[in-house]
Amino acid sequence: MVDSVSYLFSIESKGKASDKGFMISISGDAVNDGTAKFESIELHRLKGVKFEIKKYSLKKVEKKEGGISYQLTLGNFDIPENESDGIWDILRKDDRNSEMDKIKKEIQFKLSVSYSGNSESEVLIGVFPLENIISGGATKWVKISPDKDYFKKIYKGK
């Protein structure tokens, strides 16, 4: 993640369908000290043959255990069922329709950060289904860099 550059990620259900929705939370030292600021997030979802795109504001919340997080809660948001047999399903389904089915089950996110830090830092991005917050959540630590050429340097020569 780089200051003012969009960061894209996606999630998909690994279980049963739910209409209770989910919560997104972004936290970490850079959020706590105010060097990383997140104001909005876009959700992209395939509906039919077009992507539905919705933009939401993130709420700055003081956590009970201390610190700050940016959060968005979307109740009544449909999460599709996606029960699979793992790698065997992937190997059996090798056609264009199965790829479209996979994309229909994803929720894609576009997130931008305003980062004023002088060195790299990390934030924790978490997505938690409201029906099963504890064991259904997905989290990932993401590096933030103030270097606008960060990606050029990483992928140079590849």
N, C-alpha and C positions, 0 to 999 in steps of 0.2 A: 504494500500500500504506500502510495506517495502523495504528498501534499497536493490537493486539488485535482488528483487523477482518479477516475472512477475505478472502483474495485468491484469485480463481479464474482459471485459465488452462487451455488444452487444447492438445494436439498431435495430429497425425495423420501417419501414414507417407506419404511421397511416392514410395515405391519398392516393392521386393519384400518379401515376408513374411519374418519371422525369429522363431525361437524362443529366441534367445540373451538377450533382455531388454535393459535399458537402465540408465543411471545418471543421477541428478539431482544437480546441484551448485549450491550457492548461495554466492556469495562477494562480496567488496567491502570497502571501508574500514569500513563500519558493522559488518560481521561481524568484521573484524580487531580493531577497538577494543572489541568487546563490547557496543556499543549496540544491535545487532540480534541477536536470538536466535530460532532456529527449532528447535522440539522435535519436531514431527510434521507429517506430510503425509497427506492422504486422496487415494486414487485412486478415481475413479468411472468405471465402464465399463458400457455397455449390453450386457446378456446377455439375449437374447430380448426380452421387453417390460419388464423391470425393470432398474434400475441395481444393479450389484454395487459395494459400497463397502467398501474396505479401508483401514485406518489403519496407518501405518508410522512408526517413530521415525527421526529423522535423526541421523546420526553426525557429531560434530564432529571434523574431521580437520586436522592440520597439513600444509600443502602443501610439496612439495619446494623450490619456489622462494620459500618464505616466505609467511606469512599463514595464514589459517584458512578452511576452507569447511565447510559442512554438506552431507553426502552421503547418498544412498540408492542402493544397487545392487540391482536386481531381475533376477537371472539366471533363465533358463528362463521368461521372461515372453513370451507370444506377441504379436508386433506384426503386424497384418494387412497383406496386400498392398494397395496403393492406387496402381496405375499409372493415370494419366489423361492425357488429351490437353489438359489445361489448361482455358482459358475455354470452349472449344467443348463440352466435356463438361457444364459447368455450364449453358450455354444450352440444350442438348438435353434435359437431365434436369430437368424442371420439374414433378415430381409428388411426392406425399407419401412414396412408397416410396424414392425416391432420397435424400430428406432423412434418412430412417431409416437407410439404408445408410451415409450420411456419418457420422452419429452413432455407429453401430456401429464405425467405424474410428477414432474418436477415443479418446484417453485424457484424461480431465478430472482436474484437480488442485485441491485446496482446501488452502491454505496460510495459516497465521496467524503473525504476527511479534509478538514482544515488543520494542518499540523505546523506548529510554530517551534517545535523542539530543534535543538542543534545536533542531536545524535539520534541514532536508531532507537526505537522503543517497540513494545509489543502491546497489542490489545487482544482481549479475549472476546470472540464473537460466539454467542450461543443462541440456538433456536430450540425452543421447548414447546412441544404440543401440550395444550392445556389439559387434555384428557389424561396424559401420562407424563408429567413433567420430569420425574426422577429418572426413569429408565428409558424414556423416549427422546431425551434431548440429544442434541449434537453440538459440540463446541470445538473451536479451533483457535489457537494463538496465531495472530497475524502480525508480521513485522511492518512497522511504519518507518519510512525514511524521509529525511528532509531533502535528499538529493534528487533533483528532478531528472537526472540521467541514470538513476538506479537500475532501471530495466535494461537500458542500453548496455551498461557495464556487465550485467549478469548474462545476457544473451549474446554478447559480442562473439562472433566466430562460430555460433551454433547454427 
